[in-house]
Amino acid sequence: MNETCPICGLPKDLCVCEAIGREQQIIRIYLEKRKWGREVTVIEGIDEKSCDLKSIAGKLKAACACGGTAKNGKIELQGDHRQKAKEMLINMGFPAENISIE
């Protein structure tokens, strides 16, 4: 017998909780200058409770071929990867209108 989602009550394979959670998030992507002029792309606004931040960071790091981390509710990527990060987040199911690049 299939397991049911405790939030929506649907079977796990039909659960829409994660999709609804992704649609409600406002994501901000911006560039920070760090020590010695290094650039870091910062992605914030992804809810840690509804999405696995570390797995999203891993996918972004692999796609951008860079290093980075997921900490304090933010994803940090080494270098300027704002456009590529936005494209990858859209491919992961986040709506394009909720992602802003600064």
C-alpha positions as CSV (number, residue, x, y, z in Angstrom):
1,M,0.0,0.0,0.0
2,N,1.2,3.5,-0.9
3,E,2.3,5.9,1.8
4,T,0.3,9.1,2.2
5,C,1.6,12.6,2.6
6,P,0.9,13.9,6.1
7,I,0.3,17.5,4.8
8,C,-2.0,17.1,1.8
9,G,-3.3,13.5,2.4
10,L,-2.5,12.3,-1.2
11,P,-0.3,9.3,-2.0
12,K,3.4,10.1,-2.0
13,D,3.7,9.7,-5.8
14,L,0.8,12.3,-6.4
15,C,1.8,14.7,-3.6
16,V,1.8,18.4,-4.7
17,C,3.2,19.9,-1.5
18,E,6.7,20.4,-2.8
19,A,5.4,22.0,-6.1
20,I,3.2,24.4,-4.1
21,G,6.1,25.3,-1.8
22,R,8.3,26.1,-4.8
23,E,5.7,28.4,-6.4
24,Q,5.4,30.5,-3.2
25,Q,9.1,31.2,-2.7
26,I,10.7,34.6,-3.8
27,I,14.3,33.9,-4.8
28,R,16.9,36.6,-5.0
29,I,20.2,36.1,-6.8
30,Y,22.9,38.7,-6.4
31,L,26.7,39.2,-6.6
32,E,28.9,40.0,-3.6
33,K,32.5,41.2,-3.7
34,R,34.6,39.5,-1.1
35,K,38.1,39.9,0.2
36,W,40.7,40.6,-2.5
37,G,38.0,41.3,-5.1
38,R,36.7,37.7,-5.3
39,E,33.1,37.5,-6.7
40,V,30.5,35.2,-5.0
41,T,27.0,34.6,-6.4
42,V,24.5,34.4,-3.5
43,I,21.1,32.8,-3.8
44,E,18.6,33.4,-1.0
45,G,14.9,32.9,-0.4
46,I,14.8,29.2,-0.9
47,D,12.9,27.7,2.1
48,E,15.1,25.1,3.9
49,K,12.0,23.2,5.2
50,S,10.3,22.5,1.9
51,C,13.5,22.0,-0.2
52,D,16.8,20.3,0.4
53,L,19.2,23.2,0.2
54,K,22.3,21.1,0.1
55,S,21.1,19.0,-2.9
56,I,20.1,22.1,-4.8
57,A,23.6,23.6,-4.1
58,G,25.2,20.4,-5.3
59,K,23.3,20.5,-8.6
60,L,24.1,24.2,-9.1
61,K,27.8,23.7,-8.3
62,A,28.0,20.8,-10.8
63,A,26.2,22.8,-13.5
64,C,28.3,25.9,-13.0
65,A,31.6,23.9,-12.6
66,C,32.5,25.9,-9.5
67,G,32.8,25.5,-5.7
68,G,30.3,26.8,-3.2
69,T,28.4,26.0,-0.1
70,A,24.9,26.1,1.5
71,K,24.7,27.7,4.9
72,N,22.5,30.1,6.8
73,G,19.6,29.6,4.4
74,K,21.7,30.8,1.4
75,I,23.6,29.1,-1.4
76,E,27.0,30.7,-2.3
77,L,28.7,29.9,-5.5
78,Q,32.3,31.0,-6.3
79,G,32.3,33.4,-9.3
80,D,29.6,35.2,-11.2
81,H,27.0,32.6,-12.2
82,R,23.8,34.6,-11.9
83,Q,22.3,33.8,-15.3
84,K,23.3,30.1,-15.2
85,A,21.9,29.8,-11.6
86,K,18.6,31.3,-12.7
87,E,18.3,28.9,-15.7
88,M,19.1,25.9,-13.4
89,L,16.5,26.9,-10.8
90,I,13.9,27.3,-13.5
91,N,14.8,23.8,-14.7
92,M,14.4,22.5,-11.1
93,G,10.8,23.7,-11.1
94,F,11.0,27.2,-9.5
95,P,8.8,29.7,-11.4
96,A,10.8,32.3,-13.5
97,E,8.7,35.2,-12.3
98,N,9.7,34.6,-8.7
99,I,13.4,34.7,-9.4
100,S,15.1,38.1,-9.4
101,I,18.7,38.9,-10.5
102,E,20.4,42.0,-9.0
